Amino acid sequence: MSLNAVYPIYYSAAAGISQAQKTFEQAAQSIASGINADLNVADSYVATGLDTSIRAAKQAINNAQSGYNFTDTADAALGNISQNLQRIRELSIQASNGIYSESQVSAMQAEIDQNVEQIKQTLSQATFNGKPTINAVTLENPNAAPVVDFMVGTGSKDVITYDPNFVMGSMNFDVSTPEAASASLAQVDTILSDIGSKRGEIGAVQTSFEGAIEQQSANVLSYASSLSGIQDTDYVTAIANLKKSQFTMEAMAKVMKIGMESQRYVLDLLK
């Protein structure tokens, strides 16, 4: 065999080893990382879009959860206020009975006034990230708090609106006489009814938040499944490519060895 015949075989084998080594490295990388290292341009474009959708859906979930927590703070505050009002109601019923002395009635009035202060304190402290979650609009506080919008989807119309305001009657409860106590009892019942309506409204809004969270969670799973199908390693193919490239490198190495031995043989003949 002449040198002119040996060189093409040698370089062809070297090129084969180089290509097989690249295939081997890609397959090994895919197996080690779990990510397909051989994505084409179209797949990469689709994968980027799916990743963007996943991120947006996750943020929408966070927004909806914040909205739920926001309204939950309001509902908890109204629950505490209802407890205070229930105690005022009990005291008003008690004071309606004319058997109590003036000092006993004064003690009842003092406890009622204390509960009213607790209600005012609860209203002022029912905030979330500095924003009021509930606002009682009264003659003393006629100003409405801002309505809050929560973006719970990936579209401009995917918004849930929550209004923290509700109208609450006067809390000037007077139980100094049985007649005044009876009037205060009616006041309390009206406020309790208004609070019950507001809590029902909050419950409906929270149901919307829960629905949004479920929908976006389902979207995340769907997008992630599609992304996994594109990005994740096909282990069967990757292992097959790994073994095939190993076999190719071994075969080309043998060819190169034969070529080198042939080259030495030809050189020996020329001496």
C-alpha positions as CSV (number, residue, x, y, z in Angstrom):
1,M,0.0,0.0,0.0
2,S,1.4,3.4,-1.0
3,L,1.6,6.4,1.3
4,N,-0.9,8.2,-1.0
5,A,-3.4,5.5,-0.1
6,V,-2.6,5.5,3.6
7,Y,-3.1,9.2,4.3
8,P,-6.8,9.5,3.2
9,I,-7.6,6.5,5.4
10,Y,-5.8,8.0,8.3
11,Y,-7.4,11.4,8.1
12,S,-10.8,10.0,7.4
13,A,-10.5,7.9,10.6
14,A,-9.3,11.0,12.6
15,A,-12.3,13.0,11.4
16,G,-14.6,10.1,12.3
17,I,-13.2,10.0,15.8
18,S,-13.6,13.8,16.2
19,Q,-17.3,13.7,15.1
20,A,-17.9,10.6,17.3
21,Q,-16.3,12.4,20.3
22,K,-18.7,15.4,19.8
23,T,-21.6,13.0,19.8
24,F,-20.3,11.3,22.9
25,E,-19.9,14.5,24.8
26,Q,-23.4,15.7,23.9
27,A,-25.0,12.4,24.9
28,A,-23.0,12.4,28.2
29,Q,-24.0,16.0,28.9
30,S,-27.7,15.2,28.3
31,I,-27.6,12.2,30.6
32,A,-25.7,14.0,33.3
33,S,-27.9,17.2,33.3
34,G,-31.2,15.7,32.2
35,I,-31.5,18.5,29.6
36,N,-31.5,17.9,25.9
37,A,-28.2,19.4,24.7
38,D,-29.2,19.1,21.0
39,L,-32.2,21.5,20.7
40,N,-32.9,23.0,17.3
41,V,-33.8,26.6,16.8
42,A,-37.6,26.0,16.6
43,D,-37.6,23.9,19.8
44,S,-35.6,26.5,21.6
45,Y,-38.0,29.2,20.6
46,V,-41.0,27.1,21.8
47,A,-39.2,26.3,25.0
48,T,-38.5,30.0,25.7
49,G,-42.2,30.8,25.2
50,L,-43.3,28.0,27.5
51,D,-40.8,29.2,30.2
52,T,-42.2,32.7,29.9
53,S,-45.7,31.4,30.3
54,I,-44.7,29.3,33.4
55,R,-43.1,32.4,35.0
56,A,-46.2,34.5,34.3
57,A,-48.6,31.9,35.6
58,K,-46.5,31.5,38.8
59,Q,-46.6,35.2,39.4
60,A,-50.4,35.2,38.9
61,I,-50.6,32.5,41.5
62,N,-48.6,34.7,43.9
63,N,-50.9,37.7,43.2
64,A,-54.0,35.6,43.8
65,Q,-52.6,34.2,47.0
66,S,-51.8,37.8,48.1
67,G,-55.4,38.8,47.3
68,Y,-56.7,35.9,49.4
69,N,-54.4,36.8,52.3
70,F,-55.5,40.4,52.0
71,T,-59.2,39.6,52.2
72,D,-58.5,37.0,54.9
73,T,-57.0,39.8,57.1
74,A,-60.2,41.7,56.6
75,D,-62.4,38.7,57.4
76,A,-60.4,38.0,60.6
77,A,-60.9,41.6,61.7
78,L,-64.6,41.5,61.1
79,G,-64.7,38.3,63.1
80,N,-63.1,40.0,66.0
81,I,-65.4,43.0,65.7
82,S,-68.4,40.6,65.7
83,Q,-67.2,39.2,69.0
84,N,-67.0,42.7,70.5
85,L,-70.5,43.5,69.2
86,Q,-71.9,40.2,70.6
87,R,-70.6,41.3,74.0
88,I,-72.2,44.7,73.6
89,R,-75.4,43.0,72.6
90,E,-75.3,40.9,75.8
91,L,-74.7,44.0,77.9
92,S,-77.5,45.8,76.2
93,I,-79.9,43.0,76.9
94,Q,-78.7,42.9,80.5
95,A,-79.1,46.6,80.9
96,S,-82.6,46.5,79.5
97,N,-83.6,44.8,82.7
98,G,-84.6,47.5,85.2
99,I,-83.3,45.7,88.3
100,Y,-79.8,47.1,88.2
101,S,-78.4,49.9,90.2
102,E,-77.0,53.1,88.7
103,S,-73.4,52.0,89.5
104,Q,-74.0,48.6,87.9
105,V,-75.4,50.2,84.8
106,S,-72.4,52.5,84.7
107,A,-70.1,49.4,84.9
108,M,-72.0,47.9,81.9
109,Q,-71.6,51.2,80.0
110,A,-67.9,51.3,80.7
111,E,-67.5,47.8,79.3
112,I,-69.5,48.7,76.2
113,D,-67.3,51.7,75.7
114,Q,-64.2,49.6,76.0
115,N,-65.5,47.2,73.4
116,V,-66.2,50.1,71.1
117,E,-62.6,51.2,71.4
118,Q,-61.4,47.7,70.7
119,I,-63.5,47.8,67.5
120,K,-62.0,51.0,66.4
121,Q,-58.5,49.7,67.1
122,T,-59.2,46.5,65.1
123,L,-60.4,48.6,62.2
124,S,-57.3,50.8,62.2
125,Q,-54.9,47.8,62.4
126,A,-56.6,45.6,59.8
127,T,-53.9,46.4,57.1
128,F,-51.9,44.4,54.6
129,N,-48.7,45.9,53.3
130,G,-49.8,49.2,54.6
131,K,-53.2,49.2,52.9
132,P,-56.5,49.0,54.8
133,T,-58.2,45.6,54.2
134,I,-61.5,46.8,55.7
135,N,-62.9,50.3,56.1
136,A,-66.1,51.2,58.0
137,V,-67.7,54.2,56.4
138,T,-69.6,56.0,59.2
139,L,-70.7,59.6,60.0
140,E,-67.5,60.0,61.8
141,N,-65.4,58.4,59.0
142,P,-67.1,59.3,55.7
143,N,-64.0,58.7,53.5
144,A,-63.8,55.5,51.5
145,A,-60.6,53.5,51.2
146,P,-59.2,52.7,47.7
147,V,-60.6,49.7,45.9
148,V,-57.8,47.1,45.2
149,D,-57.3,45.2,42.0
150,F,-55.4,41.9,41.8
151,M,-54.0,40.6,38.6
152,V,-54.7,36.9,38.8
153,G,-54.0,35.8,35.2
154,T,-51.7,36.5,32.3
155,G,-54.2,38.7,30.4
156,S,-55.1,42.4,31.0
157,K,-58.7,41.4,31.9
158,D,-57.7,38.7,34.5
159,V,-58.4,41.0,37.4
160,I,-60.3,40.4,40.7
161,T,-61.4,43.6,42.4
162,Y,-61.9,43.9,46.1
163,D,-63.7,46.8,47.8
164,P,-62.7,47.1,51.5
165,N,-65.5,49.6,52.3
166,F,-68.8,48.8,54.1
167,V,-71.3,51.1,55.7
168,M,-71.5,50.8,59.5
169,G,-74.1,52.4,61.7
170,S,-73.3,54.5,64.7
171,M,-71.5,52.9,67.6
172,N,-72.7,55.5,70.2
173,F,-74.3,52.8,72.4
174,D,-76.2,54.0,75.5
175,V,-77.5,51.7,78.2
176,S,-78.2,54.3,80.9
177,T,-81.9,53.4,80.8
178,P,-83.8,50.3,79.8
179,E,-85.3,52.2,76.8
180,A,-81.8,53.4,75.7
181,A,-80.4,49.9,76.1
182,S,-83.2,48.5,73.9
183,A,-82.4,51.1,71.2
184,S,-78.7,50.1,71.5
185,L,-79.6,46.5,71.0
186,A,-81.3,47.4,67.7
187,Q,-78.2,49.3,66.7
188,V,-76.0,46.3,67.4
189,D,-78.3,43.9,65.4
190,T,-78.1,46.2,62.4
191,I,-74.3,46.4,62.5
192,L,-74.0,42.7,62.9
193,S,-76.2,42.2,59.9
194,D,-74.1,44.6,57.8
195,I,-70.9,42.8,58.9
196,G,-72.5,39.4,58.0
197,S,-73.2,40.8,54.5
198,K,-69.7,42.1,54.1
199,R,-68.2,38.7,55.3
200,G,-70.4,37.0,52.7
201,E,-69.0,39.3,50.0
202,I,-65.4,38.6,51.2
203,G,-66.1,34.9,51.0
204,A,-67.3,35.2,47.4
205,V,-64.1,37.1,46.5
206,Q,-62.0,34.5,48.2
207,T,-63.7,31.8,46.2
208,S,-62.7,33.7,43.0
209,F,-59.1,33.8,44.3
210,E,-59.1,30.1,44.9
211,G,-60.5,29.5,41.4
212,A,-57.7,31.6,39.9
213,I,-55.0,29.8,41.9
214,E,-56.4,26.4,40.7
215,Q,-56.6,27.5,37.1
216,Q,-53.1,29.0,37.0
217,S,-51.7,25.9,38.8
218,A,-53.2,23.7,36.1
219,N,-51.6,26.0,33.5
220,V,-48.2,25.7,35.1
221,L,-48.5,21.9,35.1
222,S,-49.5,21.9,31.5
223,Y,-46.8,24.3,30.4
224,A,-44.2,22.4,32.4
225,S,-45.2,19.1,30.9
226,S,-44.8,20.5,27.4
227,L,-41.5,22.1,28.3
228,S,-40.3,18.8,29.7
229,G,-41.1,17.1,26.5
230,I,-38.9,19.5,24.6
231,Q,-36.0,20.1,27.0
232,D,-35.7,16.9,29.0
233,T,-33.3,14.2,27.9
234,D,-34.6,11.2,25.9
235,Y,-32.5,8.8,27.9
236,V,-33.0,5.9,25.5
237,T,-31.7,7.9,22.5
238,A,-28.9,9.5,24.6
239,I,-27.6,6.1,25.8
240,A,-27.9,4.7,22.3
241,N,-25.9,7.7,20.9
242,L,-23.4,7.3,23.7
243,K,-22.7,3.6,22.9
244,K,-22.8,4.2,19.2
245,S,-20.2,7.0,19.5
246,Q,-18.0,4.8,21.8
247,F,-18.1,2.0,19.2
248,T,-17.3,4.5,16.4
249,M,-14.3,5.9,18.2
250,E,-13.0,2.4,19.0
251,A,-13.5,1.4,15.3
252,M,-11.8,4.5,13.9
253,A,-8.9,4.1,16.4
254,K,-8.3,0.6,15.0
255,V,-8.4,2.0,11.5
256,M,-5.9,4.7,12.4
257,K,-3.7,2.1,14.0
258,I,-3.8,-0.1,10.9
259,G,-3.1,3.0,8.8
260,M,-0.1,3.9,10.9
261,E,1.2,0.4,10.8
262,S,0.8,0.4,7.0
263,Q,2.6,3.7,6.8
264,R,5.6,2.3,8.7
265,Y,5.6,-0.8,6.5
266,V,5.6,1.4,3.3
267,L,8.5,3.5,4.7
268,D,10.4,0.4,5.6
269,L,10.1,-0.9,2.0
270,L,11.4,2.5,0.7
271,K,14.6,2.3,2.7
